Amino acid sequence: MNFLDKERVIPLDRYLEDGFNSRSEYINFLKSEYGALQVNALLSVLPPSEDFDGLITELEDNNNLFF
């Protein structure tokens, strides 16, 4: 059975593959790596479907904009 995370967009298996139990755990990890300000700003404009693509690309490309 393929469960979906609370946001019901990305299958929970996708987060589990990367070692996270939920989207929230994944987002908290990103906040610890890139800073909450930057992650929250991007989450305000990117949908959950971009968690493993657009969000990561933006975080990596713009890591120095928020420091």
C-alpha positions, 0 to 999 in steps of 0.5 A: 500500500502506498500511503501519502503524506498529510499534504497528500501530494507526494507518496510517503514512500518518497520521503522514506527513501531519503530517510524521513518519516514525513514531509514535516521531518524532511522540511525541518531537516532542510531548515536546519541545513539551509535556514528556516528563513530561506526554506519558509520563503520558498515554501510560500511560493512552491507547491509540495510537489516541488519538494524534491526538485524545484525546492532543492534546486532553489535552495542550492542555487540561492543558498547565499541570498539569505545570509 
